[in-house]
Amino acid sequence: MLLAGIFFAIMQVMVKYVPHLPAAEIVFFRSLFSLVVSYIILKRQGVPIFGNNKKLLILRGISGSLGLITFFYTLQNIPLASAVTLQYLSPIFTTILGIFIVKEKVKPIRFLYFAIAFGGVLVIEGFDARISLQYTMIGVASGFFAGLAYNIIRKLKGSEHPLVIVFYFPLVTLPIVSVWSYFHWVTPVGWDWLILLGIGIFTQAAQYFMTMAYQHANLAKITSLNYIGILYALVFGFIFFGETFNLLTYLGMALVLCGVILNIRSK
């Protein structure tokens, strides 16, 4: 899960570097890359590419597609830390939805730990007047759809190969974004192509490791590791976008780590 977080953070930086390309078009290239790579690997390993529980696999693809498109859209239109902060609502949605979807028992104390971690995210981000209500709602929606997708992944545990689940993501996403991109196409130029390739590579790797984590670990515990991503975002934000830290940022980081550690240690 930690490795997946690093790959996702690199992907987020790359998305910020192509703000002139529509979010749906970036998702199109990312999905095309993932579809081809997943198909080749599945064929080589002799794994049936269409899986067993097709209804759940399609639903995972739809929810994941909506979550990715809305997240990319916020990444392009609001500050990186703000977009990541809103995305961190997904662990909360994951835990809450997990109670109903996978019937997972969650001790009430864990909600306090989530609150501590999310409180740290709020301290780090603070109030950002650059974020409109529209972008806020889109960011919240991305967290909800991601939480739904994670629960479906867990529900598919034992019945589907991780790469089959990853394969259905672009399989369902491509038809959706292809139609939109056809009417809003912007041709990539120069370094855009290399960045789009990088987005595909790092997202593919992140999706695979994330899928393995959600299939083999307690949902509430593994979800808390998502919060480590704020540290990646802060570091990459400083390196690539010149973001600086203050005392409140370090306080927020401490709260995030505290919430994560407490949740992992909770039995």
N, C-alpha and C positions, 0 to 999 in steps of 0.2 A: 504494500500500500504506500509506503514511503517512496519507493522507486517510481511508482505510478504518479505520485504527487510531483516529483521533480520533472518528469516528462510533460505533465500537464502544464506546469509553470513555464517551461520553455516554449510550449505551443502557444500559451497566452501572449507571451512577448512577441512571437512571430505574427500573431493576428493583429497586434497593435501596429506593426510595421507596414501593414497594407490597408490603411483606413479608406483608401479610394476604391477598394473592391467591395461589392455588396456582401453582407454576411452570408446570405444564402449561397452565393457563388463560391465563397471559401469553403462552405460546408460541402458543396458539390464536388470540388476537387479533392477534399479530404475523404469523402465517401467513396469516390471513384478509386482512389489509391487503396483504401482499406478493403474494398470489394475484391479487387484483383489479387492483392497479397493474401487475404484470407482464403480465397478460393484455391490459389496455388498450394498453400500449405495444407489445407484440408484434403485436397486430392492426393498430395504426396503421402499423407499419413493414413489415407484410406478411410477417413471419417465421412459418413453420410452428410452432405452439406446442408440439407434441409431439415435435419434434426427430427425430433419426435413430437414435441408439443408445439405445433406450428402457431396455434392461436396466441399462446403466451409469448412466443418468440416475435411474432408480428407486433404485439402490444408493446413489447420491450423496445422494438425498433421505432415505433411511433413516438413513445414517450421520450426515448433518448434523442430522437430527431428534434422534437420540439424543444427539449432542454438545451441541446447544442446550439440551435439557431438563435434562440433568445439570449443565450450566454454570449455568443459571438457578437451579437448586435450590441449588447451592453459594453463589451470589451472595446468596441470601435467608437462608441459615442460618449463614454464617461471615463474618468481616470481608472487606471488599472486596479488600484487598491479598492476603489469603490465597487467595481464590477465583481472582483473576487469576494469582497465582503458580502454582497448580496447573494452570491453563489453559495456562501457558507450557510445559508438557510437550508440547504439540501440535507445535511445531516439531521437537522431537527425534523424535517418532513420525513426523512427515511425512518427515523425512530418511531414517530407517531404512526405513520402508515404501516410500519412493521408489526405493530400491535394487532392490526386488523387483517393484513394480507398474509403474513407468514406466522401469525399467532405467537409471536415471540414475547416472552415475559420481560418486562423492563422494570427494575426497581425504581420507585419514585425518586430516590436519592440521585439517580443518574440524570434526571432532568435538572437538578441543581448544578451538577457538574457541567452539563451542556450550557446552562445559563452563565456559569462562570467563564467558560471558554468563549461563548458568543459575546459576553460582556467585554472580554478582552478585545475582540474584533471591533466592537463599537468604539472602544477607547482609542484603538489604533487609527480607525478611520475618522471618528468624530463626525460632526455635522458638515456635510458638503453641499453648499448652496448651488453647485453646478449640476446637481442631479435633480431633474424634474420628476413630478409624480409619474409621468409616463414611463420613464426609464426605471424608476423604482419598482413599479408594478411588473414591468417586463423582467426585471432581475428577480423578483419574488417568484414569478412564473417559472423561470429557469430552474430555480431551486426546487420547486414543487415537482416538476417533470423529472428532474434528476433523481429525486427521492423515490418517485414511483418506479423509475427504471431500475434502481438499485434493489428494490424489493422484489421485482419480477426476476432479476438475476438470481437472488437467493432462493426464490420459489422453484427455479429451474435446477437447483442443486441436485446432482446425482442423475439427472435425466439428459443433460446436454453437455457436450464438450465446450469448454470456454471459447474456443475459436468459432464454434457454430453460433454462439450468442453474439460474438463480435461481428460475424459475417452478416447476421440479420440486420444489424444496425445500418450499414450502408445499403443493403438490399431494399430496405423500406424507405430509407432517407432519399436515395437517388431520384425516384419518381417524383417525390414531393418538391425537391429543390430544382430539379430539371425544368419543370414547368415554369416556376417563378423566374429562374435564370434566363430562360428563353426570351422573356419580355423585358428583362432588365440587365442584359449582358454587358459587361465591361471587360474588354480584352486585356489580360495581364501583359506587362512589358518588362524587359530586362530582368532585374533581380526578383521580380514578383514570382517568376516561375520557380526559382530556387527556394524562396520562402514558402510557397504553396507545397512544394515537395517535402520540405522540412516539417510543415504542419501535419502532413499525412503520416510521415514516419514516426514522429514523436507521439501523435495521438494514437496511432495503431499500437505502439508499445505500451502506452499508458492504459489503454482500454484492456489490453490482454492481462496485464498484471492486476489491474483493478478488479476485473472479472474473477480472477483466481482468488483474490482476497475475499470478495463478497460471497463466494461459494464455499469457502472453507473456514470462515471465522464467525464469531458471534457478531450479529449485525450492529448492535448498539456500540460494542467496543471498537470494531473496525471503522465505524462511521466517525468516531471521535478523532481518528488519525487524519481526517480531512483538514482539520484545523491547523495541522503543521504546514499546510500550503501557504498560510499567511506569511510564514517566515521566508518561504521561497519567493513570494511576491515582493516582500520588502527588499530582499537582497537583489533580485533581478531589477526591481524598480530603481534601486540606487545605481546599479551598474549601467543599465541601458537608458534610463530616463532621468537620471540625476536627482531622484527623490532622496531627501535627507530625513533623518530621524530626530525626534526630540524625546524628552523624558517621558511624555505620555505614551509615545510609541513603545518604548522599552517596558513601561508598565503594562501596556496591552499585551505585549509578547509574553510577559511573565504570567498574566492571567490565562492566556490561551494555553500555554504549556501546563499550567497548574490544572486546568480543566481536563486536558487530554490525559495527563498522568493519573489523575484521580479516577477518570472513567475506565482507563485500562486496568487499574488495580482493583476496581470494584468487581466482586465475585457474584 
